[in-house]
Each structure stands twice: as structure tokens, then as C-alpha cells.
Amino acid sequence: MTLDVRGLPSALFGSAVARHTALTEWDASIRGILPTARRIGFVSLDTGAGATTLAGQAVRILAARRTEPVLAIDVADGALAARLGAGQTPPSEVRAGARTTADAVTGLDAGDGWFTLRPPVPDGPVGAWLADAAPITRFFDVSVTDFGARHPLVDLAQCAALCDVVCLVSASGRAPAELARAVAPAIAALPEGPAPVLALVDRARDGDAVARAMAGDAWPVVGIPFDRGLRASAEPAGQATLRGLLRLVATLVSGRTAVPA
């Protein structure tokens, strides 16, 4: 039997073309040449929101598409380093005074397209980042830092100030998303001018209604669908989740530019 495509709705083909176009644009954004090193930070306002999960996915997506290695920085609880197959990074005077890329990667665990820095954090994430990450981020086109859960009244602003782009990770429910939304303008108003991006992770099958409702905000809002693969800290199981992750990473790399859905 021959299928007569003339009888199918044109919207069906339009959607497929639109998805392909979006994927192509996101991929190009991720692979594109950056004028300066891009420092991306992942932070959440509550434990278990998914900041470490998204940071790990971002490192893998970036490493698979960019020609130069990505720097993964774990100043949270070590979970990101563990997921990337790395342990704690020993101190290094060579790395602290790095003058070349070879100096910068001294003592770092190497992955498939990335290097992982997991310094001790006796003075908290800000002190650890300044002492161990600040001397070497300039040697990498893109660095991704997992700051974990931070409190707005304690050290969230200090963490955000270390980044060019801050990914605020929140559950996709109305209340946690609204809290993240309220924090975003304070981040954007910091003297350092970091760009906030909201990632709303559907961990309880809440759907994407809140993410769609916030789509008109001054900063990008990207919804990440419910996915059992992500819950198990593995690869995403669904194509919709992969598309959400690609859009998120493309937005983070683009900085202040919101890539279209």
C-alpha cells in the first residue's frame, strides 16, 4: 500500500522541520567560537533539584561537540567529580601559577574531552574556586562549575559573581520555580553582570506548564522533562529530554542570548 502524503496535515511536516532546524541551531551554538572563556555555574536553591545532574550532562554535551577540552569544577559535595570518574584533586604549585595549558591540567583527572578539578573545600565553595579554579579557567574555552545548593542570604551571590552565566536549577513546580524566578534579577544586577538562566527540572511529573508560562521573562527559561535516565544519573532516555538539554547548553554557551524553543 502506498501512503499518499498529500492527505497528511502540513503541520506534521512543519513540526519535524522546526525540530530539525532548532537542533541544528543549538548544535551550532554549542560548537561556536567564543570571544572569551565562558564560565558557566550551576546552582540550586534546594538540595535535590538537579544541579549536579545538569552540570554533568552539560560537561558531556560540551565535550562531545567542542574541539578543546572542557573544565569541570566541583566545589559542592564531590558528586559531579564522581559522576565524571574523578577523585579529589591534589594541590599543585605548578597549577596555581599556571602559565601554559600543560601547567593548568597538572594533577587533573582527564575524561573523554574534559578535565575535572575537585579541590578540597574547607573554606567553602567560593574560597575553593578562587584558590584552585581561578588560576586556570582562562586556559579553557568553557568551564562548568557545580556549586550545589546555595542560600540567597549566605553565599549564592558570591558564587554567581564568579560566573559569566549562572544556571539556576529548580524543580518545575510552581512554588520552587517562582522562588528561582525571584532570585534571577538579583543575580543579573550583580556588579559582575552574570547572566541568569533558569532550568526547571520535572522530577515529579509536573509537566512544563510553569516553564511555558515563564517563557516571556527577561532571562531564558528552559524546561527539562521528567526522565528516568536522569533520575538514575545516567543518559537521558527520551528524545524530548535530550532536546531540552541541548537547548539549555546552547543557551548557557550563548550567554545572554535566549535560543528559541
C-alpha positions as CSV (number, residue, x, y, z in Angstrom):
1,M,0.0,0.0,0.0
2,T,1.3,3.5,-0.9
3,L,1.0,6.3,1.5
4,D,-0.4,9.5,0.0
5,V,1.4,12.2,1.9
6,R,-0.9,14.8,0.3
7,G,-3.6,13.7,2.7
8,L,-1.4,14.3,5.8
9,P,-1.6,17.6,7.7
10,S,1.1,20.1,6.7
11,A,1.6,20.9,10.4
12,L,3.1,17.4,10.9
13,F,5.9,18.2,8.5
14,G,6.2,21.7,9.8
15,S,6.9,20.4,13.3
16,A,9.5,18.0,12.1
17,V,11.3,20.7,10.1
18,A,11.1,23.1,13.0
19,R,12.6,20.5,15.4
20,H,15.4,19.8,12.9
21,T,16.1,23.5,12.5
22,A,16.2,24.1,16.2
23,L,18.6,21.1,16.8
24,T,20.9,22.4,14.1
25,E,20.9,25.9,15.6
26,W,21.5,24.6,19.1
27,D,24.3,22.4,17.9
28,A,25.9,25.3,16.1
29,S,25.7,27.5,19.2
30,I,27.4,24.8,21.3
31,R,30.2,24.3,18.8
32,G,30.7,28.0,18.0
33,I,33.8,30.1,18.6
34,L,33.7,32.1,21.8
35,P,35.3,35.6,22.1
36,T,36.4,34.9,25.7
37,A,36.5,31.9,28.1
38,R,32.9,31.1,29.2
39,R,32.5,30.3,32.9
40,I,29.2,28.5,33.5
41,G,27.9,27.9,37.0
42,F,25.2,25.5,38.2
43,V,23.5,26.3,41.4
44,S,20.2,25.4,43.1
45,L,18.2,26.9,46.0
46,D,17.4,23.5,47.4
47,T,19.1,20.1,47.6
48,G,18.0,17.5,45.1
49,A,16.8,20.0,42.5
50,G,19.2,18.5,39.9
51,A,22.1,21.0,39.6
52,T,24.7,18.3,39.7
53,T,22.8,16.2,37.2
54,L,22.5,19.0,34.7
55,A,26.1,20.1,35.3
56,G,27.3,16.6,34.4
57,Q,25.1,16.4,31.3
58,A,26.4,19.8,30.2
59,V,30.0,18.7,30.5
60,R,29.4,15.7,28.4
61,I,27.4,17.6,25.7
62,L,30.0,20.3,25.5
63,A,32.9,17.8,25.4
64,A,31.2,15.9,22.6
65,R,30.8,19.0,20.4
66,R,33.7,21.3,21.1
67,T,37.3,20.8,19.8
68,E,39.0,21.9,23.0
69,P,38.6,20.2,26.4
70,V,36.1,21.4,28.9
71,L,37.0,22.1,32.6
72,A,34.6,20.6,35.1
73,I,34.8,22.1,38.5
74,D,33.3,20.5,41.6
75,V,33.1,22.8,44.7
76,A,30.0,21.2,46.0
77,D,29.9,17.7,47.5
78,G,32.0,15.7,45.1
79,A,29.1,14.2,43.3
80,L,29.9,15.8,40.0
81,A,33.5,14.6,40.1
82,A,32.3,11.1,41.0
83,R,29.9,11.0,38.0
84,L,32.8,12.1,35.7
85,G,35.0,9.3,37.1
86,A,37.3,11.7,39.0
87,G,38.5,11.9,42.6
88,Q,39.8,14.8,44.7
89,T,42.5,16.9,43.1
90,P,45.8,17.2,44.9
91,P,47.3,20.6,45.5
92,S,49.8,21.8,42.8
93,E,52.1,24.8,42.8
94,V,52.5,24.4,39.1
95,R,48.8,24.6,38.5
96,A,48.4,27.5,41.0
97,G,51.0,29.5,38.9
98,A,50.0,28.1,35.6
99,R,51.4,29.9,32.5
100,T,50.5,27.2,29.9
101,T,47.7,24.8,29.3
102,A,50.1,21.9,30.3
103,D,50.6,23.7,33.7
104,A,46.8,24.2,34.1
105,V,46.0,20.5,33.7
106,T,48.7,19.3,36.1
107,G,47.1,16.8,38.5
108,L,43.7,17.0,37.0
109,D,41.8,13.8,36.1
110,A,41.2,13.5,32.4
111,G,37.9,12.3,30.9
112,D,36.6,12.0,27.4
113,G,37.0,15.6,26.3
114,W,37.2,17.2,29.7
115,F,39.4,17.7,32.8
116,T,37.9,17.6,36.3
117,L,39.0,19.8,39.2
118,R,37.8,18.7,42.6
119,P,39.6,20.8,45.2
120,P,39.2,20.5,49.0
121,V,36.6,23.0,50.2
122,P,37.5,23.8,53.9
123,D,36.7,27.5,53.3
124,G,33.5,26.8,51.3
125,P,32.9,26.8,47.5
126,V,33.9,30.4,46.9
127,G,37.2,30.1,48.6
128,A,37.9,26.8,46.9
129,W,37.0,28.3,43.5
130,L,39.2,31.4,43.9
131,A,42.2,29.3,45.1
132,D,42.1,26.4,42.7
133,A,39.8,27.3,39.7
134,A,40.6,31.0,39.2
135,P,44.2,30.4,38.1
136,I,43.3,28.0,35.3
137,T,39.9,28.8,33.8
138,R,41.4,31.1,31.3
139,F,43.1,28.1,29.7
140,F,39.8,26.6,28.8
141,D,37.2,27.8,26.3
142,V,34.4,26.7,28.6
143,S,34.4,25.8,32.3
144,V,31.4,24.3,34.1
145,T,31.2,24.6,37.9
146,D,28.8,22.7,40.2
147,F,28.2,24.9,43.3
148,G,25.4,22.7,44.6
149,A,22.7,24.2,46.8
150,R,23.4,27.7,48.0
151,H,21.3,30.1,50.1
152,P,20.4,33.6,48.8
153,L,21.3,35.2,52.1
154,V,24.6,33.3,52.6
155,D,26.8,32.8,49.5
156,L,24.7,32.5,46.4
157,A,25.6,36.0,45.2
158,Q,29.4,35.3,45.8
159,C,29.1,32.1,43.8
160,A,27.2,33.8,41.0
161,A,29.7,36.6,40.8
162,L,32.4,34.0,39.8
163,C,30.5,33.1,36.6
164,D,29.6,34.6,33.2
165,V,26.4,32.6,33.1
166,V,24.5,31.2,36.1
167,C,22.1,28.3,35.6
168,L,19.6,28.4,38.4
169,V,18.2,24.9,38.7
170,S,14.8,24.4,40.2
171,A,12.0,21.8,40.4
172,S,9.3,22.5,37.8
173,G,6.6,23.0,40.4
174,R,5.1,26.5,40.8
175,A,6.5,27.3,44.2
176,P,10.2,26.4,43.7
177,A,10.1,27.9,40.1
178,E,8.7,31.2,41.4
179,L,11.5,31.3,44.1
180,A,14.2,30.8,41.4
181,R,12.5,33.4,39.3
182,A,12.6,35.9,42.2
183,V,16.3,35.3,42.6
184,A,17.2,35.7,38.9
185,P,17.0,39.6,38.8
186,A,19.3,39.9,41.8
187,I,21.9,37.8,40.1
188,A,21.6,39.9,36.9
189,A,22.0,43.0,39.0
190,L,25.4,42.0,40.5
191,P,28.3,44.3,39.5
192,E,30.0,41.4,37.7
193,G,26.9,41.1,35.5
194,P,26.4,37.3,35.3
195,A,23.5,36.2,33.1
196,P,20.9,34.1,34.8
197,V,19.3,31.1,33.0
198,L,16.5,29.1,34.7
199,A,16.4,25.3,34.3
200,L,13.1,23.8,35.5
201,V,13.5,20.1,36.0
202,D,10.4,18.0,36.1
203,R,11.3,15.5,38.8
204,A,7.7,14.7,39.8
205,R,5.8,14.6,36.5
206,D,4.5,18.2,37.0
207,G,4.7,18.9,33.3
208,D,6.1,22.0,31.6
209,A,3.2,24.4,32.2
210,V,5.3,26.6,34.5
211,A,8.2,26.8,32.1
212,R,5.9,27.8,29.3
213,A,4.3,30.4,31.4
214,M,7.7,32.0,32.2
215,A,8.8,31.9,28.6
216,G,8.4,35.7,28.3
217,D,10.7,36.5,31.2
218,A,13.7,38.8,30.7
219,W,16.0,35.8,31.0
220,P,15.8,32.4,29.4
221,V,13.7,29.6,31.0
222,V,14.3,26.0,29.8
223,G,12.2,23.1,30.9
224,I,13.8,19.7,31.3
225,P,11.1,16.9,31.1
226,F,10.7,14.0,33.5
227,D,13.2,11.3,32.6
228,R,14.1,8.1,34.4
229,G,17.5,8.1,33.0
230,L,18.3,11.5,34.6
231,R,16.9,10.4,37.9
232,A,19.3,7.5,37.8
233,S,22.2,9.9,37.0
234,A,22.5,8.1,33.6
235,E,21.9,9.1,30.0
236,P,18.6,10.7,29.2
237,A,16.1,8.1,28.0
238,G,13.8,10.3,26.0
239,Q,14.3,12.5,22.9
240,A,12.4,15.3,24.5
241,T,14.8,15.4,27.4
242,L,17.8,15.4,25.0
243,R,16.3,18.3,23.1
244,G,15.8,20.1,26.4
245,L,19.4,19.6,27.5
246,L,20.7,20.7,24.1
247,R,18.7,23.8,24.3
248,L,19.8,24.5,27.8
249,V,23.5,24.1,27.0
250,A,23.2,26.2,23.8
251,T,21.6,28.9,25.9
252,L,24.3,28.8,28.5
253,V,27.1,29.0,25.9
254,S,25.3,31.8,24.2
255,G,25.2,33.8,27.4
256,R,22.6,36.5,27.4
257,T,21.0,35.3,24.2
258,A,18.0,33.2,24.6
259,V,18.0,30.5,21.9
260,P,14.5,29.8,20.6
261,A,12.5,26.7,21.6
